[in-house]
Amino acid sequence: MSSLHLTPAPDGIPFIDRAPTDTEVEALRLLLSTFLDGSGGLVALGGEITLPDWRNFERVLALVVRGTTTESKAAYDINIPLPSGRYAGISCKTRGRDALKQIEGRGRLYIEVTNAATQLLKAANGPSGNWREDPHGAGVRLLEKIHSDYYGDHLSSIYDFSKTTTVYLVWHLRNLEYWFEMFWVGRPICRADEVASWDVRNDKALVGFDHEGSMLVEWYEKNGQFKYYPRIDDVVKWRSGSLRLEHVPPSTFRDVLIKKVLDYFNVNIIY
């Protein structure tokens, strides 16, 4: 039996003050691999296995960085106590194969920042009540709203904003094996001056373009999704490279639950 020692490092918190060590990355890989045994929140390969879902990822990352999950729709998914009495905060984002196309094809991440539909629509509409009449004003107001959610005065007594960040995880399937890659992103959303122009698309979405003419952000009125497509070179402080989930004995979600009932209550459910 080998050991992985996750002792507190003197140079600070992983993903906050520094990149994770090789030991911390290996711990994340092995912990995430355990969810392939049927206990993961995502069903894959037609129900043959499960994968860790976004909530599993949050809880595993919290374990490694010595924090606690907020278990809510708060701006930060993980709180890490600081000597000052405030918290460092990590926002966790996960995506699947669609994000891999953005990374490999365009050199950009694909981050769904928020889907707070009602609040974003109110911000976008502004005084006129119709965001389509002033796309630029609507875009600026949306960014101001999102910045307030992450860095507003109402959070300043809780979080040290110099110690808040985003960790982004992408899943992909290769040769019937599941792989993932992690990115440490310095900030969750762009500044308003990074958007050169705004435009209404198909009367359904608001799109912001960077100074090179590439799509940087988009917001959909119907479902409230606000997406961010930053260039990897501009925002990523560290990336893990592709990591393969370890093989575990195959089991389905049903098998795991039935076994737990037998182990805990000595009752065999015949399915």
TILUMNU-295499 format. One record per residue (C-alpha): residue in three letters; x negated, y, z negated. Coordinates in Angstrom, 1 decimal, padded with zeros to 4 digits. Each point is the difference from the previous one (the first is absolute). Layout:
residu/X/Y/Z
ala/X/Y/Z;
...
This chain:
residu/X/Y/Z
met/000.0/000.0/000.0;
ser/-001.3/003.4/000.9;
ser/000.9/003.4/-001.6;
leu/000.8/003.5/001.2;
his/-000.7/002.6/-002.7;
leu/002.2/003.1/000.4;
thr/-001.7/002.0/-002.7;
pro/000.5/003.8/000.0;
ala/-002.7/001.6/002.2;
pro/-001.9/003.0/-001.4;
asp/000.4/001.9/003.3;
gly/003.8/000.3/-000.2;
ile/003.2/-001.5/001.3;
pro/000.1/-001.9/003.3;
phe/001.9/001.8/002.8;
ile/-000.1/003.2/-002.1;
asp/-003.6/000.8/-000.8;
arg/-001.7/-002.5/002.2;
ala/000.4/-002.9/002.5;
pro/000.9/-003.4/-001.5;
thr/-002.9/-002.3/-000.7;
asp/-000.3/-003.4/001.8;
thr/001.2/-001.7/-003.2;
glu/003.1/002.2/-000.1;
val/000.8/-000.6/003.7;
glu/-000.4/-003.8/-000.5;
ala/002.3/000.1/-003.0;
leu/002.6/001.8/002.1;
arg/-000.4/-002.5/002.8;
leu/000.5/-003.0/-002.3;
leu/002.8/001.5/-002.0;
leu/001.9/000.9/003.2;
ser/-000.7/-003.6/001.3;
thr/002.0/-001.5/-002.9;
phe/003.2/001.3/001.5;
leu/-000.2/-002.4/002.9;
asp/001.2/-002.8/-002.3;
gly/003.6/000.9/000.4;
ser/000.1/002.8/-002.6;
gly/-000.6/002.9/002.3;
gly/002.7/002.5/000.8;
leu/-000.4/-000.3/003.8;
val/001.1/-003.2/001.9;
ala/-002.2/-000.8/003.0;
leu/-000.4/-002.7/002.7;
gly/003.7/-000.8/000.0;
gly/000.2/-000.5/-003.7;
glu/-003.0/-002.4/-000.2;
ile/-002.1/002.4/-002.2;
thr/000.4/003.3/-001.9;
leu/-002.3/003.0/000.0;
pro/-000.4/002.7/-002.6;
asp/002.3/002.9/000.6;
trp/-000.5/003.7/-000.9;
arg/001.0/-000.5/-003.6;
asn/-002.4/-003.0/-000.4;
phe/-002.7/002.2/001.5;
glu/000.6/002.8/-002.5;
arg/-000.1/-002.3/-003.0;
val/-003.2/-001.8/001.2;
leu/-001.7/003.3/000.6;
ala/001.1/001.4/-003.3;
leu/-001.5/-003.1/-001.7;
val/-003.4/000.6/001.7;
val/-000.2/003.7/-000.7;
arg/001.3/-000.4/-003.6;
gly/003.2/002.0/000.6;
thr/003.7/-000.6/-000.3;
thr/002.6/000.1/002.8;
thr/002.7/002.6/-000.2;
glu/002.6/-002.4/001.5;
ser/001.9/002.9/001.6;
lys/000.1/002.4/002.9;
ala/-002.4/002.3/-001.7;
ala/-002.6/001.7/002.1;
tyr/-002.7/-002.2/-001.6;
asp/000.5/-003.8/-000.3;
ile/-002.8/-000.5/-002.5;
asn/-000.9/002.0/-003.1;
ile/-003.5/-000.2/-001.5;
pro/-000.5/001.7/-003.4;
leu/-002.8/002.6/-000.3;
pro/-001.8/001.2/-003.1;
ser/001.8/003.4/000.5;
gly/003.4/-001.6/-000.7;
arg/001.1/000.4/003.6;
tyr/-000.1/-002.7/002.7;
ala/-001.8/-000.8/003.2;
gly/002.5/-001.0/002.6;
ile/-000.1/-002.4/003.0;
ser/002.7/-000.1/002.7;
cys/000.1/-003.4/001.7;
lys/001.1/-000.5/003.6;
thr/000.3/-003.2/002.0;
arg/000.7/-000.7/003.6;
gly/000.0/-003.0/002.4;
arg/-001.1/-000.7/003.5;
asp/001.5/003.2/001.4;
ala/-002.6/002.0/-001.9;
leu/-002.8/-002.2/001.3;
lys/000.8/001.2/003.5;
gln/-000.4/003.7/-001.1;
ile/-003.3/-000.9/-001.7;
glu/-001.6/-001.9/002.9;
gly/001.6/001.9/002.8;
arg/-000.1/003.6/-001.2;
gly/-002.4/000.0/-002.9;
arg/002.9/001.3/-002.2;
leu/001.8/-001.2/-003.1;
tyr/003.8/-000.4/-000.1;
ile/001.2/001.1/-003.4;
glu/003.7/000.3/-000.9;
val/-000.4/002.8/-002.6;
thr/003.6/000.1/-001.2;
asn/003.6/-000.8/001.0;
ala/001.8/002.3/-002.4;
ala/002.7/000.8/002.6;
thr/002.2/002.4/-001.9;
gln/-002.8/002.1/-001.5;
leu/-001.9/000.2/003.3;
leu/003.1/001.0/002.0;
lys/000.7/002.8/-002.4;
ala/-003.5/001.3/000.3;
ala/-000.1/-000.3/003.7;
asn/003.3/001.8/000.5;
gly/-001.0/003.0/-001.9;
pro/002.0/003.2/-000.1;
ser/001.6/-000.6/003.5;
gly/001.3/-003.4/-000.9;
asn/-001.3/-001.5/003.3;
trp/-003.6/-001.0/000.3;
arg/000.2/-000.3/003.8;
glu/000.3/003.8/000.3;
asp/-003.4/000.6/-001.4;
pro/-002.3/-003.1/000.3;
his/-003.1/001.8/-001.2;
gly/001.7/001.3/-003.2;
ala/001.6/-003.4/-000.6;
gly/-003.4/-001.7/000.3;
val/-001.7/002.4/-002.4;
arg/002.8/-000.4/-002.5;
leu/-000.2/-003.8/000.2;
leu/-003.7/000.1/-000.7;
glu/000.5/002.4/-002.9;
lys/002.6/-002.4/-001.5;
ile/-002.3/-003.0/000.3;
his/-002.9/001.9/-001.5;
ser/002.2/001.0/-002.9;
asp/001.0/-003.6/-000.6;
tyr/-003.7/-000.9/-000.3;
tyr/-001.6/003.1/-001.4;
gly/002.9/002.1/-001.4;
asp/-000.2/001.9/-003.3;
his/002.5/-002.5/-001.5;
leu/-002.8/-002.6/000.2;
ser/-003.0/002.1/-001.1;
ser/000.5/-000.9/-003.7;
ile/000.1/-003.7/000.9;
tyr/-002.7/-000.4/002.7;
asp/-003.5/001.2/000.6;
phe/000.5/000.8/003.7;
ser/-003.8/-000.3/000.6;
lys/000.4/-003.7/-000.9;
thr/003.0/-000.9/002.2;
thr/-000.4/-002.0/003.2;
thr/001.6/-002.5/002.4;
val/-000.9/-003.6/000.7;
tyr/001.3/-001.4/003.2;
leu/000.3/-003.7/000.9;
val/000.6/-001.6/003.4;
trp/001.0/-003.6/000.6;
his/-000.6/-002.0/003.2;
leu/000.2/-003.6/001.2;
arg/-003.0/-001.5/001.8;
asn/-000.2/-003.7/001.0;
leu/002.8/-000.8/-002.4;
glu/-002.0/001.5/-002.9;
tyr/001.0/003.2/-001.8;
trp/-002.5/002.8/-000.3;
phe/000.2/003.4/-001.5;
glu/-002.0/003.2/000.0;
met/000.0/002.8/-002.6;
phe/-000.7/003.7/000.5;
trp/-000.7/002.6/-002.7;
val/001.6/003.1/001.3;
gly/-001.0/003.3/-001.5;
arg/003.5/001.7/000.2;
pro/003.5/-001.1/000.7;
ile/001.0/002.6/002.6;
cys/-001.5/002.7/002.2;
arg/-000.1/003.7/-000.6;
ala/002.4/002.3/001.9;
asp/-002.9/001.6/001.9;
glu/-001.0/-003.4/001.4;
val/003.2/000.0/002.1;
ala/-000.4/002.1/003.1;
ser/003.6/-000.3/001.3;
trp/003.4/-001.5/-000.8;
asp/002.6/-001.4/002.4;
val/003.4/-001.6/-000.2;
arg/000.1/-003.4/001.6;
asn/003.2/-001.5/001.4;
asp/002.0/002.2/-002.4;
lys/-000.7/-002.6/-002.7;
ala/-003.6/000.6/-001.2;
leu/-002.4/002.8/-000.7;
val/-003.6/-000.6/001.2;
gly/-003.1/001.9/-001.0;
phe/-003.1/000.0/002.2;
asp/-003.6/000.6/-001.0;
his/-002.4/002.4/001.7;
glu/-001.0/-002.7/002.5;
gly/003.7/-000.5/001.1;
ser/000.4/-003.4/-001.7;
met/002.9/-000.8/-002.2;
leu/-001.0/000.5/-003.7;
val/003.4/-000.2/-001.8;
glu/003.6/-000.8/000.8;
trp/003.2/000.1/-002.0;
tyr/003.3/-001.7/000.9;
glu/003.2/001.7/-001.2;
lys/002.1/-003.2/-000.1;
asn/-002.1/-002.1/-002.4;
gly/-002.2/002.7/-001.5;
gln/-003.3/-001.7/000.9;
phe/-002.9/002.3/000.1;
lys/-003.0/-001.6/001.7;
tyr/-003.6/001.2/000.0;
tyr/-002.6/-001.1/002.7;
pro/-003.4/001.4/-001.2;
arg/-003.2/-000.8/001.8;
ile/-001.9/-002.6/-002.0;
asp/-003.2/002.0/000.2;
asp/001.7/003.1/-001.5;
val/001.6/-001.5/-003.1;
val/-001.5/-003.4/-000.9;
lys/-002.6/-000.1/-002.7;
trp/-000.5/-003.8/000.1;
arg/001.4/-003.0/001.8;
ser/-000.4/-003.6/-000.9;
gly/-000.2/-001.6/003.4;
ser/002.1/-003.1/000.8;
leu/000.5/-002.3/-003.0;
arg/001.6/-003.4/000.3;
leu/002.5/-001.2/-002.6;
glu/-001.3/-003.3/-001.6;
his/001.9/-003.2/000.8;
val/002.2/-001.3/-002.8;
pro/002.2/-003.1/-000.2;
pro/003.0/000.7/002.4;
ser/003.3/000.5/-001.7;
thr/003.2/001.9/000.7;
phe/001.8/002.5/-002.2;
arg/002.7/-002.7/-000.6;
asp/-002.6/-002.6/-001.1;
val/-001.6/002.5/-002.4;
leu/003.3/000.8/-001.7;
ile/001.1/-003.6/-000.3;
lys/-003.4/-000.9/-001.5;
lys/000.3/002.8/-002.5;
val/003.4/-001.1/-001.2;
leu/-001.4/-003.5/-000.5;
asp/-003.1/001.2/-001.8;
tyr/001.8/002.5/-002.3;
phe/003.3/-001.7/-000.6;
asn/-000.6/-003.6/000.9;
val/002.9/000.0/002.5;
asn/-000.5/-001.3/003.5;
ile/002.1/001.8/002.6;
ile/000.8/-002.3/002.9;
tyr/000.2/002.1/003.2;
